[in-house]
Amino acid sequence: MAYAVGEIIMAGHSKWANIKHKKAAVDARRSNVWTRLIKEITVAARLGGGNAELNPRLRLAIDKATDANMPKNNVNRAIQRGVGCVENVNYEEIRYEGYGIGGVAVIVDTITDNRTRTVSEVRHTFSRYGGNLGTDGSVAFLFNHIGQFLFLPGIPENKLIEAVLEADADDVTTHDDGSIRIVCPPNNFAQVKAAFESRGFKAEFSGITMQPRTEIECIGADAVKLQKLLSALKNLDYVQEVYTNAAIAD
């Protein structure tokens, strides 16, 4: 749950351990993270140009590549490919929407050069684990497109809030363990990030994501099967991100 800026409230429970656990699991699955980042950099450069100062999406993709220890040569080649200076792969972005077991919503964002193969693999993966692929717009309305920043416990909260107010972020949630989550509109993400960094704050995790408006609890055998579906989708070659409104019990 989130609260308006200036209304900093201790949330009912801490989510920091869960956040760290889920991120570690995602990182472990994504042995091909560089490949995914190269695609994102290429598409960002193609759509918004190769100057990261003028292209927030490219700047975010480069930051992710830096965090993943990708060599600068790889980054530069991806940018050059995107702006057409070297032989380019014709990547396109496609979003798929569907349902997992129990009717939970699932969004799958892909970057692919083979639309036919990608939709076939995504559809097969949904079916294999008890879900089904839906139509465009069938579940997207259940999510909000947001930018978010997650800070470790121990951050000086008052100074962080000053930066939040300066950057015109939307919401702040302080968890019981002292970790802090800040939400902003996606088009303000770069501005908010710059405001934090100018004051010496670096989020442990940050990015633009799809946040479910409400969550559906998923437990027992359904939770196991849904987790298998999500993992299988994330491991498909062309998949960049997977979002769900399921709250999966540990």
VOGU-3710 file (C-alpha; in Angstrom, 3 decimals, decimal comma):
1> mayavgeiim> 0,000/0,000/0,000  1,294/3,483/-0,802  0,701/6,866/0,792  0,863/10,409/-0,516  4,105/12,355/-0,114  4,132/14,125/3,235  1,978/11,393/4,765  4,795/8,993/5,661  3,237/6,052/7,465  4,741/2,819/8,682
11> aghskwanik> 3,331/0,091/6,498  1,611/-2,851/8,117  4,424/-5,266/7,296  7,913/-5,328/5,892  8,506/-6,405/2,308  12,269/-5,914/2,109  13,194/-9,567/2,600  10,659/-10,592/-0,051  11,978/-7,986/-2,482  15,562/-9,207/-2,057
21> hkkaavdarr> 14,503/-12,846/-2,362  12,515/-12,272/-5,559  15,266/-10,189/-7,151  17,881/-12,849/-6,374  15,656/-15,485/-7,937  15,158/-13,391/-11,057  18,892/-12,685/-11,366  19,711/-16,368/-10,999  17,321/-17,273/-13,817  18,590/-14,582/-16,141
31> snvwtrlike> 21,952/-15,903/-17,231  21,313/-14,153/-20,546  20,679/-10,740/-18,961  23,221/-9,067/-21,269  21,318/-10,289/-24,316  18,103/-8,795/-22,976  19,785/-5,517/-22,155  21,371/-5,296/-25,603  17,909/-5,634/-27,145  16,535/-2,927/-24,855
41> itvaarlggg> 19,414/-0,562/-25,658  19,016/-1,202/-29,388  15,282/-0,506/-29,353  15,656/2,553/-27,111  18,281/4,036/-29,435  16,193/3,277/-32,510  13,089/4,957/-31,065  14,652/7,935/-29,270  18,118/8,403/-30,751  21,582/7,513/-29,539
51> naelnprlrl> 22,127/10,459/-27,164  21,390/9,186/-23,663  21,127/12,739/-22,308  18,149/13,341/-24,599  16,697/9,840/-24,420  15,564/8,845/-20,889  14,722/5,304/-21,923  18,216/4,811/-23,325  19,741/6,339/-20,193  17,824/3,850/-18,026
61> aidkatdanm> 18,875/0,928/-20,232  22,535/2,002/-20,054  22,282/2,297/-16,262  20,937/-1,243/-16,113  23,781/-2,426/-18,323  26,303/-0,734/-16,032  24,755/-2,408/-12,990  25,026/-5,742/-14,837  28,733/-5,109/-15,549  28,230/-5,070/-19,294
71> pknnvnraiq> 31,358/-3,828/-21,132  31,057/-0,365/-22,675  31,916/-1,774/-26,100  28,799/-3,949/-25,969  26,695/-0,947/-24,985  28,124/1,221/-27,751  27,599/-1,460/-30,384  23,975/-1,840/-29,321  23,461/1,922/-29,598  25,100/2,011/-33,029
81> rgvgcvenvn> 22,932/-0,873/-34,157  19,849/0,957/-32,935  20,600/4,165/-34,822  21,450/2,243/-37,988  25,206/2,778/-38,067  25,868/-0,957/-38,204  23,864/-3,907/-39,475  20,621/-3,901/-37,556  18,282/-6,650/-36,443  14,658/-5,650/-36,938
91> yeeiryegyg> 13,473/-5,911/-33,339  9,918/-5,023/-32,401  8,252/-4,708/-29,013  5,175/-6,848/-28,423  3,132/-7,129/-25,239  1,140/-10,286/-24,557  -1,611/-10,511/-21,948  -3,110/-13,608/-20,436  -4,267/-15,517/-17,405  -2,575/-17,978/-15,112
101> iggvavivdt> -4,187/-20,646/-12,978  -6,962/-19,226/-10,805  -7,548/-16,385/-13,244  -4,600/-14,251/-12,144  -3,464/-11,654/-14,674  -0,113/-11,974/-16,444  1,596/-9,455/-18,743  4,561/-10,524/-20,881  6,722/-7,847/-22,531  8,919/-9,055/-25,386
111> itdnrtrtvs> 11,456/-7,693/-27,851  11,664/-9,988/-30,840  12,738/-10,282/-34,445  10,372/-13,203/-35,030  6,767/-12,377/-34,133  5,365/-15,731/-35,287  7,746/-17,855/-33,225  7,388/-15,638/-30,180  3,594/-15,733/-29,994  3,700/-19,501/-30,524
121> evrhtfsryg> 6,149/-19,991/-27,641  4,260/-17,653/-25,319  0,919/-19,315/-26,069  2,387/-22,800/-25,596  3,934/-21,796/-22,248  0,632/-20,431/-20,942  -1,192/-23,611/-21,971  1,451/-25,922/-20,535  1,025/-24,495/-17,033  -2,734/-24,140/-16,859
131> gnlgtdgsva> -3,096/-20,612/-18,240  -4,262/-19,099/-21,479  -3,191/-16,254/-23,725  -5,704/-13,407/-23,876  -6,324/-10,528/-26,254  -4,739/-7,077/-26,265  -6,051/-5,066/-23,325  -7,570/-8,065/-21,561  -5,596/-7,547/-18,328  -3,515/-4,380/-18,752
141> flfnhigqfl> -6,244/-2,280/-17,127  -5,556/-4,148/-13,869  -2,087/-2,537/-13,623  -0,620/0,944/-13,258  2,489/1,948/-15,196  4,880/3,455/-12,623  8,471/4,299/-11,818  9,702/3,014/-8,475  12,734/3,268/-6,200  13,527/0,916/-3,313
151> flpgipenkl> 15,976/2,069/-0,650  17,717/-0,061/1,967  16,968/0,401/5,656  19,177/3,055/7,257  18,643/5,810/4,677  18,193/9,214/6,408  14,491/9,571/5,795  14,131/13,343/6,246  16,777/14,135/3,635  15,346/11,556/1,266
161> ieavleadad> 11,894/13,113/1,583  13,377/16,525/0,728  14,634/15,013/-2,510  11,238/13,402/-3,133  9,452/16,735/-2,764  11,990/18,457/-4,996  11,548/15,851/-7,712  7,726/15,795/-7,530  7,371/12,072/-6,908  3,931/10,686/-6,058
171> dvtthddgsi> 4,030/8,286/-3,138  6,302/7,125/-0,337  5,933/3,964/1,728  8,122/3,304/4,771  8,159/-0,363/5,813  8,539/-1,696/9,335  12,184/-2,625/8,738  13,064/0,921/7,661  13,220/0,256/3,924  11,549/2,898/1,771
181> rivcppnnfa> 9,673/2,617/-1,517  9,026/5,670/-3,675  6,688/5,763/-6,666  6,565/8,307/-9,480  4,981/8,638/-12,933  7,096/6,795/-15,517  7,801/9,968/-17,469  9,233/11,553/-14,297  11,545/8,636/-13,552  14,739/10,221/-14,901
191> qvkaafesrg> 14,015/13,504/-13,094  13,395/11,771/-9,767  16,472/9,582/-10,167  18,637/12,641/-10,895  17,244/14,420/-7,824  18,163/11,478/-5,609  21,643/11,129/-7,070  22,345/14,866/-6,750  21,843/14,448/-2,990  23,943/11,293/-2,785
201> fkaefsgitm> 21,113/8,756/-2,678  21,269/5,600/-4,808  18,325/3,214/-4,766  19,083/-0,446/-4,220  16,556/-1,276/-6,946  14,859/1,102/-9,354  13,059/1,011/-12,657  9,830/1,393/-14,555  7,333/-1,358/-13,936  3,682/-2,434/-14,029
211> qprteiecig> 2,124/-2,410/-10,551  -1,106/-4,355/-9,977  -3,958/-2,240/-8,682  -5,045/-5,113/-6,471  -3,426/-8,481/-5,787  -4,913/-11,969/-5,819  -3,526/-14,345/-3,202  -2,214/-17,580/-4,652  -1,338/-20,452/-2,288  -0,627/-24,170/-2,234
221> adavklqkll> -0,542/-26,165/-5,452  -1,857/-23,203/-7,447  1,066/-21,082/-6,241  3,554/-23,756/-7,299  2,012/-24,087/-10,743  1,807/-20,325/-11,234  5,446/-19,908/-10,237  6,398/-22,504/-12,842  4,456/-20,538/-15,468  6,135/-17,253/-14,552
231> salknldyvq> 9,596/-18,841/-14,505  9,043/-20,525/-17,858  7,877/-17,249/-19,426  10,872/-15,338/-18,052  13,218/-17,918/-19,515  11,907/-17,557/-23,066  14,509/-15,986/-25,351  12,489/-12,945/-26,377  10,882/-12,101/-23,028  12,084/-8,936/-21,307
241> evytnaaiad> 9,685/-8,649/-18,358  6,798/-10,580/-16,803  4,235/-8,985/-14,480  1,415/-10,529/-12,484  -1,218/-9,432/-9,974  -0,745/-12,636/-7,993  0,553/-12,489/-4,429  2,350/-15,827/-4,213  2,772/-17,248/-0,724  6,320/-18,315/0,226
//
